[in-house]
Amino acid sequence: MGGRRLRRLIGAAVRGVHRPRLSVIVRAAGAGPHLEGAIRSVLNQTFRDLEVLVVVGPGADALSSGEQVATGLSARDRRVRVVSLRPGRSPGRWARMAGWIPP
């Protein structure tokens, strides 16, 4: 699926839905015990109109500690979202295709 078509589909899906003014992308791979502190640090900022996208790589185990931490935080705070990448995708490329980074 081409990037332009994907952006159009995502745009149609989120129309009418509030989009935060700031998206912070955090990669879960290798974050280990620091991931929860990093996410909480972002959420505790005085600027509230934000979201935290926690990126879980394609090789990650479904029960990895990073994914568990992110899933637990997303259940408690709607500003945290867990994103799984397909093999061969970098977080930057995913963000651009999803429309978070302008072309």
C-alpha positions in Angstrom: 0.0 0.0 0.0 1.4 3.4 -1.0 2.2 6.1 1.6 -0.2 8.5 0.1 -3.1 6.0 0.2 -2.2 5.0 3.7 -2.2 8.6 4.9 -5.6 9.2 3.3 -7.1 6.1 5.0 -5.7 7.1 8.4 -6.9 10.6 7.9 -10.4 9.4 7.1 -10.3 7.2 10.2 -9.3 10.0 12.6 -11.5 12.8 11.3 -13.5 14.2 14.2 -11.2 12.6 16.7 -9.0 14.9 18.9 -5.4 14.7 17.7 -2.9 15.8 20.4 -0.7 18.8 19.5 2.4 16.8 20.5 3.3 13.2 19.9 6.3 11.7 21.8 7.6 8.5 20.2 9.4 6.1 22.6 11.1 2.9 21.5 10.5 0.1 23.9 13.4 -2.1 22.7 16.3 -2.0 25.1 14.6 0.5 27.5 14.3 -2.2 30.2 13.7 -0.8 33.7 13.8 2.8 32.5 10.8 2.7 30.2 8.1 3.3 32.8 10.1 6.3 34.3 10.6 7.8 30.9 6.9 7.5 30.0 5.8 8.9 33.4 8.2 11.8 33.0 6.5 12.8 29.7 3.0 12.3 31.2 3.9 14.5 34.2 4.7 17.5 32.1 2.6 20.7 32.6 1.8 20.6 28.9 -1.2 18.2 28.8 -2.2 18.0 25.1 0.2 15.2 24.2 0.3 11.5 23.5 3.1 8.9 24.0 3.5 6.3 21.3 5.5 3.4 22.6 7.0 1.5 19.6 7.5 -2.2 20.1 9.8 -3.7 17.4 8.9 -6.7 15.2 11.3 -9.1 17.0 9.9 -8.3 20.4 8.5 -11.1 22.5 4.8 -10.7 23.2 5.6 -10.9 26.9 8.5 -8.5 26.8 8.9 -6.3 29.8 8.7 -3.1 27.7 5.5 -4.1 26.1 4.0 -5.1 29.4 4.9 -1.8 31.0 3.5 0.2 28.1 0.3 -1.9 27.9 -0.2 -1.4 31.7 0.3 2.4 31.4 -2.0 2.6 28.3 -4.8 0.9 30.3 -4.5 3.6 33.0 -3.9 6.7 30.8 -5.5 7.2 27.4 -2.6 9.3 26.2 -0.3 6.2 26.0 -0.6 4.0 22.9 1.4 0.9 22.0 2.4 0.6 18.4 3.8 -2.7 16.9 6.1 -2.4 13.9 6.3 -4.8 11.1 9.7 -6.2 10.1 11.8 -3.7 8.1 10.0 -0.6 9.4 11.7 2.1 11.4 9.8 4.2 13.9 10.6 7.3 11.8 9.2 5.8 8.6 6.1 4.5 10.4 5.5 8.0 11.9 5.9 9.6 8.4 3.4 7.1 6.8 1.0 7.5 9.6 0.9 11.3 9.0 2.7 12.4 12.2 5.7 13.8 10.2 4.8 16.0 7.3 6.3 15.0 3.9 
